[in-house]
Amino acid sequence: MAPGGARIAVLVVAVGVGAKLRRQLATVVMPLLQPLRACVLLSLIGGLATLRVVPHMRASFAKAGLTGIDLNKQTTRRLASGELVRPYEGVAVPEAMGAVSCAVYLVCLFLFIPLPFAQPGVPAYSDGAFPHAQLARLLCALLSICCMCFLGFADNVLDLRWRDRLILPLAASLPVLMTYAATGGVTTVKVPAAAQALLGLGGSVDIGALYFVYISLLAIFCTNAINILAGVNGLEVGQSVVIGLTIAAFNCVQLARWPEDSVLVGHNLFSLYVVLPFITTSLGLLWHNWYPASVFVGDTYCYFAGMTFAVAGILGHFSKTMLLFFLPQLVNFVYSLPQLALIIPCPRHRMPGYLPATDQLALSTVDFRPDELTTLGRLAYRALAALRAVHVRERADGSVAMSNLTIINFVLHVCGPMREASLTRALLGVQLASSVLAFAIRYPLAALLYDVVK
């Protein structure tokens, strides 16, 4: 074929593909995107409402006794040695204000409920049947988030034990898990191409009930991961906003990659419906929680954020990808395990220490004698010290002061004392960099391991 003829053939094919894509967009995607516009508008209104309502609720929360002392401020009273006075004395900051952003978020989604189902052009109506499964999915998502907000507020008031913090997220996630099972949620996992021949398996394996165990653990992890990586002004909300933006970006990429798959489009749009109001209401709260914080978000917000992410990942059918967006939280959890498992002493608060002279944060430490640890504890301590993953100060009496096992203290161990706002920005930078890494793993790297990457 002549060069000119080849170019014409390519042009004809391109025009044909473009026409097909436009038809798919017009018949599948565009009708489904109409509720998304309303969701964006409600989200913006919710963000502005949170920004305005939080200051008005500060006095009410303080009057109810829901306050805390910001220990890392010069306004907090200390002894001449620099140690905090017990009980703590300082400026009382309203706490559990995450309940405000949660309430605004729920109102936004309550108002949004009828909009995806009031579109006659949506493919789900092509057979004249009402999409009960989609409505049940949205209602159960709201039920789980609402339950988790209530339990988080109860934690702020009652100061629940750690064992309760593991059980309650599982109870709150039951509506989502049951909806996933009732609507025929997949329980298969893809097998890498190299492993298929090696293990004699097909492209995917149905793991049945084990998949529900996994998503149950995911719900528990998400609701506690934000709470573990906390203790600095703006960090809880800031990392949640970055994760929320990452989830939104992922869903937008998926919508662009598979516009012809109405089922996949529906899953991604559902995830966007859940996440967009969360991002804007969190930004409104972050304005007041940023250094120097005028409000504390409390466990209410941490549980609310974690359950929102769990719902988006489970019912949006990307629960495995969701873990990639929690890389810093996963690292923080693994790094903290020796203290969380109590094989190394764990104080009640592991937040950084404060240097009043320079108004900077420094790593906090825990005191113990290595010879009094269990065998497993001694192994963990020696490994951490040998890898220089912790700061260790040995004393003449055989005891040591070791930095607490959190990413926050690790950053201070590597970088030295920092101002609180600078530390928050550094940690959010780590979160953002991990999101970029997650996308690299999810697309280019996964394409090398799997035959088809959706």
C-alpha positions, 0 to 999 in steps of 0.5 A, spaced: 500 500 500 502 506 498 504 511 504 498 516 502 493 510 502 496 507 509 495 514 512 488 514 509 487 507 512 489 509 519 485 516 519 479 512 517 480 507 523 481 513 528 475 516 526 471 510 527 474 508 534 473 516 535 466 515 533 465 509 537 468 512 543 463 518 543 457 513 542 459 510 549 460 516 552 454 519 550 450 512 552 454 510 558 458 515 561 454 522 560 448 520 564 452 517 569 456 523 570 450 528 571 449 526 578 456 527 579 456 534 578 450 535 583 455 531 588 461 536 586 456 542 588 454 539 594 461 537 596 463 545 595 457 547 599 459 542 605 466 544 605 464 552 606 459 549 611 464 546 615 468 552 615 463 556 618 460 551 623 466 549 626 468 556 630 460 556 632 461 549 635 467 550 639 464 554 645 458 548 645 464 542 646 468 546 651 462 547 655 460 540 655 467 538 657 470 536 651 477 539 651 484 537 651 491 541 652 495 542 646 502 539 650 507 541 645 505 549 646 509 554 650 502 556 653 502 549 657 505 549 664 512 546 665 516 545 671 523 548 671 526 541 669 522 542 662 517 536 664 509 537 664 506 539 670 501 533 672 495 534 671 496 538 665 495 545 665 494 550 659 489 553 654 483 548 653 482 546 646 475 544 644 476 536 642 472 531 638 470 537 633 471 531 627 463 530 629 462 537 626 465 535 619 462 528 620 455 531 621 455 536 615 458 530 610 452 526 612 447 531 611 451 532 604 450 525 602 443 524 605 441 530 600 444 526 595 441 520 595 435 521 590 439 524 585 443 518 582 436 514 582 432 520 578 435 520 572 431 516 566 437 515 562 441 511 566 442 504 563 440 501 570 433 503 568 433 500 561 429 494 563 424 499 567 426 496 574 429 500 579 436 499 581 435 497 588 442 494 589 445 501 588 440 504 593 442 499 598 449 500 597 449 507 598 444 507 604 449 501 607 455 505 606 452 511 610 449 507 615 456 504 616 459 511 616 454 514 621 455 508 626 463 509 626 462 516 627 457 515 633 462 510 636 468 515 635 464 520 639 463 515 644 471 513 644 472 521 645 467 521 651 468 514 654 476 513 653 475 506 650 480 501 651 484 498 645 481 492 645 474 495 644 477 499 638 478 493 634 472 490 635 467 496 634 470 498 627 468 490 625 461 491 628 460 498 624 462 495 618 457 489 618 452 493 613 457 494 608 460 487 608 453 484 608 451 488 602 457 486 599 455 479 599 448 480 598 449 484 591 454 478 589 461 482 590 467 478 587 471 474 592 476 472 587 483 475 586 488 475 580 494 471 579 500 473 576 502 471 570 508 468 572 505 464 578 499 461 573 504 456 570 508 455 576 502 453 581 498 450 575 492 456 577 488 460 572 488 467 571 484 468 578 482 464 584 476 464 588 478 464 595 471 465 598 470 466 605 477 468 606 476 475 602 470 477 607 476 476 612 480 480 608 475 486 607 473 485 615 481 486 617 481 492 612 475 496 615 479 495 622 485 497 619 483 503 616 479 506 622 485 505 626 491 507 621 489 514 621 488 514 629 495 511 630 499 516 625 497 522 629 499 527 635 501 533 631 497 539 629 493 538 622 496 531 621 490 527 622 486 531 617 492 532 612 493 525 611 486 524 610 485 529 605 491 526 601 488 519 601 482 522 599 484 526 593 488 520 591 482 515 591 479 521 587 484 521 582 484 513 582 477 513 580 478 519 575 483 515 571 479 508 571 473 512 568 478 515 563 481 508 562 474 504 561 468 508 559 465 502 555 464 498 562 458 500 565 459 496 571 466 499 572 464 506 571 458 505 576 463 502 582 468 508 580 462 513 581 460 510 587 467 511 590 467 518 588 460 520 591 463 517 597 469 521 597 468 528 594 464 530 600 469 527 605 475 531 602 471 538 602 468 537 609 475 535 611 479 541 608 474 546 612 476 542 618 483 542 617 483 550 616 481 550 624 486 544 626 492 547 622 498 549 626 496 552 631 490 548 632 484 552 635 480 545 635 482 538 636 479 533 631 479 527 636 478 520 635 471 521 632 474 524 625 479 518 625 474 513 625 470 517 620 475 518 615 477 510 616 470 508 615 469 512 609 475 510 606 474 502 607 467 503 604 469 507 598 474 501 597 470 495 599 463 497 595 467 501 590 471 494 588 478 496 589 479 494 596 486 491 594 488 497 591 486 501 597 492 498 601 497 502 596 494 508 598 495 507 606 503 505 605 505 510 610 500 508 615 502 500 613 509 502 614 507 506 621 503 500 623 509 495 622 514 499 625 510 500 631 508 493 632 513 491 637 510 497 642 503 495 640 504 488 641 507 490 648 514 486 647 517 493 648 514 498 653 509 502 650 507 509 654 500 511 653 502 517 649 507 517 644 507 524 641 513 528 640 517 531 645 517 539 646 523 544 646 520 550 649 527 554 648 526 553 641 519 552 640 521 545 636 518 538 637 523 533 638 523 525 638 520 522 645 523 516 648 521 510 653 525 508 658 526 500 660 532 495 661 533 491 655 535 485 660 528 485 663 525 484 656 522 478 653 527 474 648 522 477 643 523 484 645 530 483 646 531 481 639 526 487 636 530 492 640 537 489 638 535 489 631 532 496 631 538 499 634 543 495 629 539 498 623 539 505 627 532 505 626 531 508 633 535 513 637 538 510 643 541 513 649 544 508 654 545 510 661 550 507 667 545 503 670 544 499 664 537 502 662 536 505 656 532 511 653 529 509 646 525 513 641 518 511 641 516 507 634 512 512 630 514 515 623 513 521 626 519 520 631 523 516 626 522 523 621 525 527 628 530 521 629 533 522 622 532 530 621 533 532 628 528 537 632 523 541 627 517 546 628 511 543 628 508 546 622 514 544 618 514 537 621 506 536 619 508 539 612 514 533 611 509 528 613 504 530 608 510 530 603 511 523 605 504 521 604 504 525 597 510 521 595 507 514 597 501 516 593 505 517 587 509 510 588 502 507 589 500 509 582 506 507 579 505 500 582 498 500 580 499 501 573 506 500 570 508 495 575 502 491 575 502 491 567 508 487 568 505 482 572 498 481 570 495 479 563 490 484 564 490 490 569 483 493 570 
